[in-house]
């Protein structure tokens, strides 16, 4: 078996989450003055712009005529856009600790989804890897330090969000498989951005959400978050999902708390605790074990006979 796709898939998963980690502090800063739905729409639209700019930089051609737009409308409008909205809404209604625990379950959600769809076997190594990734993600998020989770109901919404994201990722790899991850990312995030922009415009126009007047600093933060944090990470996520499968690729997402803290340390804020390192190690071990074929472990080498002398 050629190990290069596996290597590139894991490297893409790491790079994807490193870039995505930069969006977390920026999102917190912008949410202080921006309504969540408006910010979500702006993030997706600037992400589409960032991905579009990558085509000439990477000397790629974007062939929109060959895109199956009916599939794209479903992927962007029915899966991605609602997933983003539900994530914002669910986290707002959830206990922080409980939401962090729910977010670690995406590998399990994806594995069960693949089993139901008949596209993935629940191998022992896969299940063990999923459990280790969930445990490691929970530890890395520091949830044990915060006490017992206080479930408030919003966690169900968060679970719905990651379920839709798993559906989006699996369906994108399957239905847009003839296009590279750059084209997949542009058409889906652009469609989701248009849907959320129309939704946000309606909320502002109806007086349900206050209008915003962004400052230069806020525009720069939005451009970084959209063009770099989302625009560059989404193609890497879809590449990782295609090469490793959504279940294994999603295990890398449980390292996000570790990456966020590592970035804070580089900026001279905070420090990485031993439990966070332990959690990151468990997630990495889980992703490694999940990629080991169970059939290969069960296969015993043929007995060797001594040569005649």
N, C-alpha and C positions, 0 to 999 in steps of 0.2 A: 504493500500500500504506500502511495506517495504521501509523505508526511508534510509536504510543503503547504497544501491547502489548510491543514490543521494548524500549522504554525501561523500562517497569515490570518486565519480566522481568529486565533487567540490574540495576536498582536492588534488586529482591528478592534476586538472587544475591549482591550486595555485602553487604546487610544481614544475610542469612542467615549468611554466613561471619564477619562481624564478631561476631555473637552467639555463633556456634559457637567462635570463637577463645577466648572467655572460659572455655570448659569445659576447655581443655587444662591450664592451671596448676592449676585446682581439682581435676581428675582426678588429677594427680600428687600433690597434697597428700593426698587421700583414700586413694589406693592405698597410702600408707605404713602404714595401719592396717586397711583394708578389703580383703577378698578380691575379686578382679576380678569374678567372676560375681555376687556379692552387690551390688557397686557398680553393675554394669550393670543389674541388676534394679531397684535403687532409683532409678537415673537415669531409666529408662523410666517407672516408676510415677509419679514426681513430675512428669515431663514431661506425662503424661496429665492429672494434676491441674492443671498450669499451663494446658494447652490448654482444659480444661473451664471454667476461670475466665474465659477470654477470651470465651466465648459471651455472658454477660450484659454484660460490659464493652463489647463491640462490638455489642450488641443483635442478636445472631444467635440463631436457633432451631436446636436440634439434633434432627433427626427420625431417631431410631434405627430406626423401623419401615421406612423406605425403604432402609436400608442392606443391600446384598447380603452377608450375613454369611459365606456360603461363600467368596466372594472375599477378604473381610477375614481369615478364618482362614488362607488361603493366604499373603496378603501379609504379615501380621504374624507368623504362626507359622512359616512355612516360608522366608520371605525375610528379613524384618527381624531377628527374634530370632537365627537362626543367623549372620547377617552380623555382629551385634554380638559374639557369642561368638567367632567366628573372628578378628575384628579384635583382640580382647584376647589371644587365644591366639597368633595369628600374630606380633604385635608382641613378645610375650614371648620367642618363639623366634627372632626375626630380629635381624640386625645393624641398628642404627639407620639407617645410611646406606642399606643395601639396601632396607629397608622404606620409607624416604622416596622412593626412586626408584620403587618399585612403586606407591606411592600416587598418583604423578603420572600413571599410565597409565589412570585411570578414563575420561577422555574417549575414548581409543582403544578401550577395552573396550566402551563404550556405542556408539560408531560402528560397530564390527564387529558388535555385537549387533543394531543396527538394520538393517544390511545383510543379515544372515542372516535376520532376520524379515521382510525386504521392506518395511520402513517408513522406511528412510533410504538416500539415495544417497550414495556416497562421492565427493562433489564435490571438485574440486581445492582450492577455498578451504577446505572443511571439513578436509581432510587436512592442509593447510598450517597451519591454525589449531591443530589438535590437536598437531602436532609442536612448534609454538612454545610452546604451553601446557605441554607436557611438559618441554621444555628450560628454560623459565622457572621452572617449579615446582621442578625439580632444582636450579637455581642459587639460587633464593630460600631453599630449605631448607639451603643451605650445604654440600651433599653433596660438592662438589668440594674444599672446604677440609679434609674429613675423610679424604681419600685414597680409594683404590679400595674399592668395596663388597665386603664379605665375606659371600657368600651362605651361609646356614646351613640352609636348608630351610623355615624359617618363612615366607619370602617367598611361597611357593606358597599358604600358608594365607591370607596377606594378600590375594593376588590373588583367591582364592576369595571372600573377604569383600567386596571391591569389586565383583566380578561379581554376587554376590547383591544388593548394594545397587543396582546398575544395573538388575537384573531387577525389584527391588521398585519402584523409581522409575518405570520405563517401564510396568509393569503397573498401578500405582496410577493414573497419568494415564489409562491406557486403560480400566480396568475400573471406576474410581470417578469417571469423568469427569463424571457428572451431579451430583456433590457438590462443594462448594467445598473449598479446601485445608485449611480449619480442621477440617471434618468428616472429611476424609481422614486428617488427622494424628491426630486423637483416637482414631478407631476402630482404626487400624493400630498406633499406639504403645501404646495400651492393651492390645491383644491380645498384642503382643510382650512387654509388661511382665508380664502375667499368666503367660505361658509361662515367662519367665526367673525369675519369682518362685517358681513351683512347682519349677522345676529347682534353684534355689538353696536352697530349703527342704529339698529332698531331700538335697542335698549336706551341709547343716548337720546335718540329722537323722541322716544316716548317719555322721557323724563325719569326713567327708572334708574339710570346711571348718570352721574354728573359728568359733563365734558371735561377734558383735560387740556392744559396748555403746557406742553413739555418744554423743559429747559434744554439748553445745549448739552449739559452734562447728561440729562436723562436720554436724549437722543443718542449720544455716544454709547451709553450703557446698553440701550436697546439694540444698537447695531452690533455691538460685541456679542451680546447674548444670542441674537438671531443669526447673524452671519457666521460667527465663529462657533459659539457654544452649541447651537442647534444645527445650523447649516452644514458645518463640517462633521458633526458627530453622527447625524442621521445616515449619510451614505456609509459610514464605517459600521454602524449598527446593522444595516441591511446586508452589508458584505459579510460581517461576522455571522449573522443569522443564516445566510445562504451556505457558508462554508462549514459551520459547526452544527446548524440546527438552532431553532429559537430557544429550546430548553437549555442547552449548554451556554449559548451566547448570553442568555438572561442571567446566568449565574454571575457573570462579570459585574452586573449592575449592583449586586450586593456588596461590592467593594466601594460604592460611592461615598459612604461616610468616611472611610479611610482616606480616599482621595481628597475630599473636602478638607479634612483636618491636615493632610500633608500640604495642601496649598496654603492653609492658614499658617502653618509653621514656616513655610518659605517667606511669608509676608511678615514674619516676626510676631505672630499672634498664636497663643496656645502651644500645646505640645502633644505629641502622640503618646498615649498611655499604653501600658502593657496589654490590657484587655483588648484594645483596638488592634494591636499587632496580632494577637492571638486570633481574633475574629477574622482578620484579613487572611491569615494563614489557613484557617479552616475553609474559607470560601475558595481560595486557590486550590487547596487539596480536593475539595468537592468537585470543582471544574475539571481537574486532572483525572480523578477517578471516573467521572461520568463519561469521559472520552475513551475509556478502556473497554473494548468489546468483551462482554461476559463469556461469549463462546470461546474466545481466545484463552481466557483463564481456565476454562474447564477442559480444554484440549490438552491431553497429556502427550508428551513426546514419545515416539515409538521406541521400544527397548532396543538398545544397541547390542549387537552380538560381537563377541571377541573374534578377531581374525584368526584364521588357522595359521599355525606356525609350521 
